[in-house]
Amino acid sequence: MATSSASNLHVESLRTKIREKTAVVGVIGLGYVGLPFAVEKAKVGFRVVGFEMNPARADKVNRGTNYIDDVVDEELTDAVTSGRLRATSDFEELAECDVIVLCVPTPLNKNLAPNLTYVSNVTIEAARRLRPGQLISLESTTYPGTCEEVMLPILQESGLTVDEDFFLCHSPERVDPGNKRYTTKNTHKVVGGVGPRSLEVAEEFYRQTIQNVVPVSSAKAAELTKVFENTFRAVNIALVNELTLLCDRMGLDVWEVLDAAFTKPFGIMPFYPGPGVGGHCIPLDPHYLEWKAKELNFNTRFISLAGEINRRMPEFVVSKAARLLNDAGVALSRAKVLVLGAAYKKDIDDWRESPAIEVMRLLVEGGAEVSYHDPYVPSFSEHGLRLESVDLDAPTLAAQDLVIIATDHSNVDYEEVAARSRLVFDTRNALHGTLAPNVTRL
């Protein structure tokens, strides 16, 4: 009974701090998820401490210098100058935080197995300073069971008990970089706790910032929700990518077929093909679920096949590019090829897992002289490639044997590109409706 009374006291004390905005919020990882979240919390009145192991980033935050496109410059500056947001690399300050939110990377290793090193390391730091009445929330995308199987044993080494002394939840990030309509504030937030009190406190915390909070029965359910969302997209993208491969064999225009199919007002949802999938989510997250399923002796065949198809697309793009060049009397090994776009999606500067870069690597491997233009990515180093963006002007276009549109940024005049280029291979349908004989679509 005494334990229950103490637990209820911790719940009510923390809920009161959250409602009154006196709770100190710690956000570990100030990247594309953490910084927007930290700014949103500061905007509604919380004092936020951002923990960032990259000293350059921490210094930028403390100077009010923005480096994330989805953060409004003025809002970051206001949060810092008002004293509601500051950054540090000192984990000792976790002890003063009432809520600790983990927004750290969850990559895969070379065997497509989860690498939870970042999650484990920061959980260890939190456990060393854990005190009664704290909420720990994991926002990083991961496999079902991470909170209970990885984080909880580490946190309970402190001698404190979950859902009695401290609270633990998973609330997966739903950030869509570059999306101006759906932001941290107006995107529904799924929350699952390791116990009912953890869920109660977590709901209170997220409702201070997020317009709609969606509670689920457990942290494991919340973890599965996020990986399913991204797996849903990966599988459907793979379906239209496979249709693209078939249409290429059949001599049909996949874009015409899709445009016609998507006129149906029910029973179908638009997905489009491309040179592959990129970013942190779609190429990686489904493999978390695939890996976890193997522990249960369950074979996730759709997920495995979708990943295989999507990973084949850069190779298909290069193969078709070689065919187009060959038809024009130029061998790939002697061709000059300009790739438009290095980012994994339009109008952002994120090139993680970008299929455009894989396309460039394969072109170079085939002997082509490759250059690229991307107004958002001035340079990159990946897969042994080190390239800098070139100017997109008439002489550059005229010098190319082939131009490949790999990322359809909005601030590129594609009609002008088509008019000044010998041959254009459009993998994004950026030139939809163009019937110029020098333009071929995916």
DRENSE-339305 format. One line per field, with one value per residue (C-alpha): residue in three letters; x, y, z. Coordinates in nm, 4 decimals. Example, Ala and Ser with C-alpha at 12.3 -4.5 7.8 and 13.67 -1.06 7.14 Angstrom:
# residues 2
resn = ALA;SER .
u = 1.2300;1.3670 .
v = -0.4500;-0.1060 .
w = 0.7800;0.7140 .
//
This chain:
# residues 442
resn = MET;ALA;THR;SER;SER;ALA;SER;ASN;LEU;HIS;VAL;GLU;SER;LEU;ARG;THR;LYS;ILE;ARG;GLU;LYS;THR;ALA;VAL;VAL;GLY;VAL;ILE;GLY;LEU;GLY;TYR;VAL;GLY;LEU;PRO;PHE;ALA;VAL;GLU;LYS;ALA;LYS;VAL;GLY;PHE;ARG;VAL;VAL;GLY;PHE;GLU;MET;ASN;PRO;ALA;ARG;ALA;ASP;LYS;VAL;ASN;ARG;GLY;THR;ASN;TYR;ILE;ASP;ASP;VAL;VAL;ASP;GLU;GLU;LEU;THR;ASP;ALA;VAL;THR;SER;GLY;ARG;LEU;ARG;ALA;THR;SER;ASP;PHE;GLU;GLU;LEU;ALA;GLU;CYS;ASP;VAL;ILE;VAL;LEU;CYS;VAL;PRO;THR;PRO;LEU;ASN;LYS;ASN;LEU;ALA;PRO;ASN;LEU;THR;TYR;VAL;SER;ASN;VAL;THR;ILE;GLU;ALA;ALA;ARG;ARG;LEU;ARG;PRO;GLY;GLN;LEU;ILE;SER;LEU;GLU;SER;THR;THR;TYR;PRO;GLY;THR;CYS;GLU;GLU;VAL;MET;LEU;PRO;ILE;LEU;GLN;GLU;SER;GLY;LEU;THR;VAL;ASP;GLU;ASP;PHE;PHE;LEU;CYS;HIS;SER;PRO;GLU;ARG;VAL;ASP;PRO;GLY;ASN;LYS;ARG;TYR;THR;THR;LYS;ASN;THR;HIS;LYS;VAL;VAL;GLY;GLY;VAL;GLY;PRO;ARG;SER;LEU;GLU;VAL;ALA;GLU;GLU;PHE;TYR;ARG;GLN;THR;ILE;GLN;ASN;VAL;VAL;PRO;VAL;SER;SER;ALA;LYS;ALA;ALA;GLU;LEU;THR;LYS;VAL;PHE;GLU;ASN;THR;PHE;ARG;ALA;VAL;ASN;ILE;ALA;LEU;VAL;ASN;GLU;LEU;THR;LEU;LEU;CYS;ASP;ARG;MET;GLY;LEU;ASP;VAL;TRP;GLU;VAL;LEU;ASP;ALA;ALA;PHE;THR;LYS;PRO;PHE;GLY;ILE;MET;PRO;PHE;TYR;PRO;GLY;PRO;GLY;VAL;GLY;GLY;HIS;CYS;ILE;PRO;LEU;ASP;PRO;HIS;TYR;LEU;GLU;TRP;LYS;ALA;LYS;GLU;LEU;ASN;PHE;ASN;THR;ARG;PHE;ILE;SER;LEU;ALA;GLY;GLU;ILE;ASN;ARG;ARG;MET;PRO;GLU;PHE;VAL;VAL;SER;LYS;ALA;ALA;ARG;LEU;LEU;ASN;ASP;ALA;GLY;VAL;ALA;LEU;SER;ARG;ALA;LYS;VAL;LEU;VAL;LEU;GLY;ALA;ALA;TYR;LYS;LYS;ASP;ILE;ASP;ASP;TRP;ARG;GLU;SER;PRO;ALA;ILE;GLU;VAL;MET;ARG;LEU;LEU;VAL;GLU;GLY;GLY;ALA;GLU;VAL;SER;TYR;HIS;ASP;PRO;TYR;VAL;PRO;SER;PHE;SER;GLU;HIS;GLY;LEU;ARG;LEU;GLU;SER;VAL;ASP;LEU;ASP;ALA;PRO;THR;LEU;ALA;ALA;GLN;ASP;LEU;VAL;ILE;ILE;ALA;THR;ASP;HIS;SER;ASN;VAL;ASP;TYR;GLU;GLU;VAL;ALA;ALA;ARG;SER;ARG;LEU;VAL;PHE;ASP;THR;ARG;ASN;ALA;LEU;HIS;GLY;THR;LEU;ALA;PRO;ASN;VAL;THR;ARG;LEU .
u = 0.0000;0.2864;0.4428;0.1145;0.0769;0.4293;0.3667;0.0498;0.2403;0.5065;0.2353;0.0447;0.3593;0.4903;0.1498;0.1201;0.4657;0.3714;0.0379;0.1989;0.4914;0.7424;0.8730;1.2214;1.2330;1.5530;1.5759;1.8645;1.9634;1.8984;1.8574;1.5617;1.3347;1.4801;1.5291;1.1762;1.0340;1.2530;1.1431;0.7746;0.8105;0.9879;0.7157;0.4450;0.6493;0.8628;1.2282;1.4123;1.7672;1.8912;2.1642;2.3776;2.7101;2.8074;2.9623;2.9174;2.5446;2.5125;2.6949;2.4645;2.1579;2.2956;2.3623;2.0122;2.1514;1.9166;2.0320;1.7023;1.4714;1.1546;1.2398;1.1418;1.4473;1.2588;1.1055;1.4461;1.5926;1.3036;1.3290;1.7010;1.6931;1.4023;1.6050;1.3564;1.5984;1.9675;2.1969;2.4704;2.6967;2.7064;2.4865;2.5159;2.2332;1.9950;1.9511;1.7547;1.5188;1.1703;1.1089;1.3816;1.3025;1.5340;1.5598;1.8709;1.9623;1.8602;2.0580;2.0992;2.4266;2.5622;2.3507;2.0288;2.0048;1.9143;2.1992;2.0673;2.4038;2.2830;1.9660;2.1593;2.4320;2.1996;1.9779;2.2859;2.3512;1.9902;1.9996;2.3063;2.1067;1.7581;1.5470;1.1880;0.9284;1.0983;0.9441;1.1678;1.0252;1.1793;1.0855;1.3367;1.1893;1.2700;1.1447;0.8586;1.0011;1.2865;1.1549;1.0926;1.3762;1.6594;1.5884;1.3998;1.6707;1.9258;1.7015;1.6103;1.9784;1.9252;1.7197;1.4037;1.0890;0.9115;0.5550;0.6085;0.9227;0.9814;0.7813;0.8742;0.6980;0.7398;0.5985;0.7337;0.8299;0.6254;0.8411;0.8106;1.1017;0.9931;0.6209;0.4792;0.1268;0.1951;0.4350;0.5314;0.2299;-0.0513;0.0563;-0.1279;0.1019;0.0850;0.1832;0.2251;0.3497;0.5273;0.2380;-0.0782;0.0849;0.3539;0.0836;-0.1064;0.1959;0.3077;-0.0363;-0.0299;0.3135;0.2408;-0.0998;0.0686;0.2218;0.0518;-0.3026;-0.4090;-0.2588;-0.3476;-0.2949;-0.2355;-0.2196;0.1574;0.4959;0.5289;0.2057;0.3365;0.6663;0.4859;0.2580;0.5497;0.7309;0.4020;0.3416;0.6751;0.6431;0.3054;0.4725;0.7690;0.5472;0.3230;0.6176;0.7693;0.4433;0.4506;0.8256;0.7669;0.4871;0.7408;0.9772;0.6912;0.5775;0.9330;0.9239;0.5778;0.6573;0.3924;0.4123;0.3728;0.2808;-0.0112;-0.1318;-0.1053;-0.2740;-0.5647;-0.5843;-0.5829;-0.8950;-1.0932;-1.2555;-1.2442;-1.0415;-0.7032;-0.4365;-0.1743;0.1856;0.4468;0.7652;1.1119;1.4823;1.4623;1.3762;1.5832;1.5970;1.6137;1.2627;1.1483;1.4768;1.5568;1.2578;1.0806;1.3928;1.3431;1.0142;1.1665;1.4499;1.2149;0.9866;1.2773;1.3080;0.9561;1.0376;0.8094;0.9029;0.7819;0.7819;0.6130;0.8662;1.1659;1.0421;0.9549;1.3052;1.4559;1.2504;1.3181;1.6922;1.6944;1.5636;1.8949;2.0404;1.7385;1.7758;2.1391;2.0554;1.7858;2.0168;2.2752;2.0101;1.9102;2.2733;2.3336;2.0343;2.1941;2.5220;2.7115;2.8505;2.7989;3.1729;3.2315;2.9264;2.9016;2.6029;2.4520;2.2298;1.9734;1.9262;2.1233;1.8692;1.6424;1.3262;1.2292;1.2977;1.5117;1.8862;1.8842;2.0796;2.0822;2.0268;1.9492;1.8892;2.0277;2.3697;2.3501;2.2638;2.5740;2.7906;2.6692;2.7195;3.0784;3.1279;3.0106;3.2770;3.0625;3.1876;2.9349;2.8437;2.5384;2.3365;2.1372;2.0549;2.0124;2.3187;2.6348;2.8576;2.8542;3.0881;2.9359;3.0090;3.3609;3.2248;3.3218;3.1353;3.0354;2.7230;2.7813;2.5962;2.2870;2.3393;2.3169;2.6852;2.6667;2.3497;2.4800;2.7958;2.6062;2.5224;2.2430;2.0662;1.8951;1.6297;1.6715;1.5162;1.2438;1.3223;1.0614;1.3108;1.4499;1.3101;1.2700;1.1227;1.4422;1.6472;1.4640;1.5022;1.8808;1.9705;2.0393;1.8748;1.6762;1.5805;1.3061;1.2739;1.0351;0.7828;0.9009;0.8272;0.4788;0.2879;0.6046;0.6122;0.9577;1.1365;1.4519;1.2666;1.2121;1.0238;1.0996 .
v = 0.0000;0.2351;0.1651;0.2426;0.5682;0.6720;0.5843;0.7899;1.0778;1.0591;1.0526;1.3505;1.5514;1.5018;1.5636;1.8886;2.0011;1.9175;2.1013;2.4062;2.3941;2.3824;2.0415;2.0556;1.8688;1.7039;1.6125;1.3829;1.4249;1.7553;1.6280;1.6376;1.4904;1.6295;1.9957;2.0571;1.8820;2.0845;2.4098;2.3114;2.2378;2.5692;2.7534;2.6419;2.7456;2.4511;2.4932;2.2594;2.1294;1.9746;1.7114;1.6996;1.5150;1.7120;2.0263;2.2250;2.1579;2.2402;2.5676;2.6539;2.5984;2.8195;3.0928;3.0531;2.9363;2.6986;2.3891;2.1989;2.3039;2.2119;2.4567;2.8216;3.0435;3.3006;3.0374;2.8887;3.2328;3.3247;2.9975;3.0530;3.4264;3.3758;3.1189;2.8400;2.6374;2.5680;2.2890;2.1010;1.7985;1.7286;1.4344;1.5376;1.7804;1.4884;1.4775;1.8049;1.6928;1.5746;1.4350;1.2839;1.2299;1.0134;1.1166;0.9251;0.7314;0.3662;0.2442;-0.1051;-0.2917;-0.4391;-0.7531;-0.5461;-0.6139;-0.3349;-0.1361;0.0072;0.1327;0.4933;0.3946;0.1756;0.4321;0.7220;0.4947;0.4080;0.7802;0.8347;0.5368;0.6766;0.9878;0.8396;0.9615;0.9031;1.0987;1.1078;1.0128;0.8555;0.8581;0.6884;0.8530;0.6737;0.4182;0.0656;-0.2921;-0.3968;-0.4738;-0.2224;-0.0278;-0.3383;-0.5604;-0.3105;0.0079;-0.1231;-0.3614;-0.0796;0.1717;-0.0730;-0.1181;0.2116;0.0214;0.2087;0.0352;0.1215;0.2519;0.3103;0.5188;0.6250;0.6082;0.4736;0.5073;0.4927;0.7677;0.7202;1.0245;1.0912;1.3557;1.3991;1.6268;1.9062;1.8599;2.2081;2.0866;1.8327;1.9408;1.8205;1.9995;1.8871;1.5287;1.2744;1.1319;0.7657;0.6913;0.3594;0.3135;0.0392;0.0242;0.2333;0.5092;0.5542;0.5963;0.8424;1.0651;1.0385;1.1388;1.4452;1.5398;1.5103;1.6769;2.0013;2.0283;1.7933;1.8589;1.4932;1.2184;0.8556;0.6234;0.2520;-0.0351;-0.0724;0.0558;-0.2531;-0.1652;0.1877;0.0491;-0.1837;0.0988;0.3017;0.0195;-0.0899;0.2627;0.2633;-0.0995;-0.0154;0.2512;0.0304;-0.2550;-0.0308;0.1534;-0.1843;-0.2833;0.0149;-0.0279;-0.3879;-0.2694;-0.0290;-0.3173;-0.5071;-0.2051;-0.1625;-0.5209;-0.4682;-0.1362;0.0461;0.3813;0.3073;0.6691;0.6519;0.3311;0.4750;0.8042;0.6087;0.3702;0.6530;0.8092;0.5406;0.7196;0.4192;0.1092;0.2453;0.4767;0.6610;0.5419;0.6222;0.4567;0.6074;0.5277;0.3626;0.4617;0.6754;0.8501;0.6843;0.5411;0.3381;0.1649;0.0737;0.0537;-0.2474;-0.4522;-0.3896;-0.5777;-0.8428;-0.8998;-0.9197;-1.1642;-1.4048;-1.4290;-1.5716;-1.8097;-1.6044;-1.5206;-1.1739;-1.2506;-0.9296;-0.7132;-0.9074;-0.9040;-0.5329;-0.4496;-0.6638;-0.4924;-0.1403;-0.2074;-0.3205;0.0091;0.2028;-0.0871;-0.0816;0.2948;0.2542;-0.0400;0.1607;0.4618;0.2422;0.1282;0.4866;0.5822;0.2782;0.3690;0.7125;0.5540;0.6210;0.3546;0.4074;0.3780;0.6820;0.8846;1.2106;1.1874;1.4620;1.3507;1.6056;1.5641;1.3961;1.4263;1.1283;1.3353;1.6696;2.0065;1.8835;1.8559;1.5025;1.2512;0.9592;0.6308;0.8335;0.6207;0.9087;0.8549;0.4811;0.5557;0.7770;0.5070;0.2501;0.4927;0.5550;0.1809;0.1451;0.3886;0.7010;1.0512;1.1607;1.5013;1.6173;1.9256;1.9724;2.3164;2.1611;1.9330;2.1286;1.8235;1.4678;1.1824;0.8359;0.4926;0.6087;0.9036;1.2614;1.5046;1.8686;2.0090;2.1775;2.4767;2.3973;2.6149;2.5833;2.4866;2.2175;2.0668;2.0822;1.8938;1.5894;1.2748;1.2049;1.3913;1.1761;1.3382;1.1470;1.3980;1.6341;1.9526;2.2226;2.5004;2.3401;2.4389;2.0949;2.2267;2.4259;2.1172;1.9177;2.1935;2.2214;1.8531;1.5873;1.3105;1.3147;1.0150;1.1236;0.8822;1.1075;1.2146;1.5729;1.6338;1.4841;1.5728;1.6454;1.4561;1.5723;1.2902;1.3348;1.2628;0.9095;0.8389;0.5593 .
w = 0.0000;0.0840;-0.2544;-0.4310;-0.2394;-0.3297;-0.6944;-0.7048;-0.5469;-0.8203;-1.0888;-0.9536;-0.8843;-1.2383;-1.3992;-1.2037;-1.3183;-1.6769;-1.6632;-1.5040;-1.7495;-1.4635;-1.5707;-1.7220;-2.0523;-2.1749;-2.5443;-2.6342;-2.9998;-3.1759;-3.5299;-3.7653;-3.4933;-3.1720;-3.2593;-3.3955;-3.0876;-2.8498;-3.0146;-2.9926;-2.6205;-2.5641;-2.7579;-2.5144;-2.2109;-2.1025;-2.0142;-2.2505;-2.2329;-2.5550;-2.5270;-2.8397;-2.8659;-3.1763;-3.0211;-3.3426;-3.3392;-2.9703;-3.0298;-3.3203;-3.1046;-2.8277;-3.0839;-3.2255;-3.5591;-3.7360;-3.9293;-3.9694;-4.2532;-4.0630;-3.7831;-3.8273;-3.7743;-3.5687;-3.3423;-3.2637;-3.1970;-2.9690;-2.7748;-2.7138;-2.6351;-2.3940;-2.2020;-2.2671;-2.4825;-2.4555;-2.5647;-2.3837;-2.4264;-2.0521;-1.9499;-1.5827;-1.6517;-1.7085;-1.3307;-1.3340;-1.6126;-1.5213;-1.8700;-2.0891;-2.4579;-2.6699;-3.0359;-3.1340;-3.4513;-3.4862;-3.7893;-3.9275;-3.9484;-4.2723;-4.2163;-4.1901;-3.8162;-3.5690;-3.4189;-3.0920;-2.9682;-2.9461;-2.7581;-2.5136;-2.4508;-2.3722;-2.1608;-1.9542;-1.9064;-1.8003;-1.5610;-1.3832;-1.2962;-1.2677;-0.9781;-0.8690;-1.0641;-1.4059;-1.7418;-2.0085;-2.3608;-2.6636;-2.9943;-3.2167;-3.4565;-3.3479;-3.3263;-3.0950;-2.7528;-2.7395;-2.4397;-2.2304;-2.3497;-2.4015;-2.2066;-1.9021;-1.7712;-1.7926;-1.6159;-1.3376;-1.2536;-1.0709;-0.8138;-0.9112;-1.0382;-1.3603;-1.3340;-0.9621;-0.9177;-1.2777;-1.5996;-1.9425;-2.2764;-2.6518;-2.8705;-3.2230;-3.4243;-3.7349;-3.8979;-4.2741;-4.3743;-4.6051;-4.5369;-4.4796;-4.4020;-4.1273;-3.8541;-3.5066;-3.3591;-3.5884;-3.6622;-3.4458;-3.1744;-3.0790;-2.7175;-2.5371;-2.1821;-1.9895;-1.7463;-1.6937;-1.4901;-1.7537;-2.0178;-1.7992;-1.7490;-2.1110;-2.2399;-2.0151;-2.1425;-2.5136;-2.4936;-2.3877;-2.7359;-2.9813;-3.0998;-3.1065;-2.8895;-2.9663;-2.6658;-2.7234;-2.4776;-2.4480;-2.5562;-2.7739;-2.9579;-3.0197;-3.1495;-3.3899;-3.5064;-3.6409;-3.8163;-3.9738;-4.1081;-4.2880;-4.3951;-4.5517;-4.7615;-4.8517;-4.9706;-5.1813;-5.3352;-5.4172;-5.5880;-5.8243;-5.8754;-5.9805;-6.2090;-6.3608;-6.4379;-6.6009;-6.8041;-6.9298;-7.0603;-7.2131;-7.3769;-7.1726;-6.9931;-6.6216;-6.5485;-6.7921;-6.6277;-6.2774;-6.3682;-6.5119;-6.2143;-5.9608;-6.1136;-5.9297;-5.6313;-5.3977;-5.3211;-5.4297;-5.2907;-5.5007;-5.4794;-5.7416;-5.8679;-5.8670;-5.8782;-5.5370;-5.1805;-4.9459;-4.6117;-4.2729;-4.2672;-4.5664;-4.6619;-4.3007;-4.0661;-4.2239;-4.1543;-3.7810;-3.8035;-4.0284;-3.7795;-3.4801;-3.6591;-3.7063;-3.3270;-3.3340;-3.6208;-3.8460;-4.2042;-4.3152;-4.6865;-4.8057;-4.6207;-4.7481;-5.1073;-5.0964;-4.9775;-5.2526;-5.5249;-5.3989;-5.3721;-5.7365;-5.8729;-5.8944;-6.0939;-6.3253;-6.3754;-6.4796;-6.7038;-6.8819;-6.9029;-7.0756;-7.3240;-7.3999;-7.4552;-7.6703;-7.8882;-7.9311;-8.0349;-7.7099;-7.4792;-7.1081;-7.0535;-7.2774;-7.1741;-6.9831;-6.7499;-6.5358;-6.2478;-6.1297;-5.7570;-5.4792;-5.1945;-5.1352;-5.1905;-5.3355;-5.1727;-4.8811;-4.8155;-4.6701;-4.8812;-4.6364;-4.8222;-5.1353;-5.4467;-5.6548;-5.5000;-5.5596;-5.9234;-5.9472;-5.7939;-6.0460;-6.3348;-6.2271;-6.1874;-6.5467;-6.6656;-6.7144;-6.6395;-6.3784;-6.2386;-6.0483;-5.9652;-5.6456;-5.5017;-5.1554;-5.1482;-5.2375;-5.1927;-5.0608;-4.9819;-4.9947;-5.1450;-5.2285;-5.4271;-5.3487;-5.5705;-5.5668;-5.7262;-6.0615;-6.2018;-6.4034;-6.7082;-7.0856;-7.1433;-6.8735;-7.0197;-7.3766;-7.2781;-7.1468;-7.3377;-7.0884;-6.8076;-6.5430;-6.3253;-5.9988;-5.7551;-5.8718;-5.6769;-5.7321;-5.8078;-6.1232;-6.4628;-6.6166;-6.9425;-6.9882;-6.9028;-7.1684;-7.4260;-7.3787;-7.3357;-7.5949;-7.3965;-7.0701;-6.8563;-6.6152;-6.3198;-6.1231;-6.3880;-6.3417;-6.7111;-6.7028;-7.0155;-7.2140;-7.5422;-7.6555;-7.8433;-7.6321;-7.3039;-7.1697;-6.8489;-6.6047 .
//
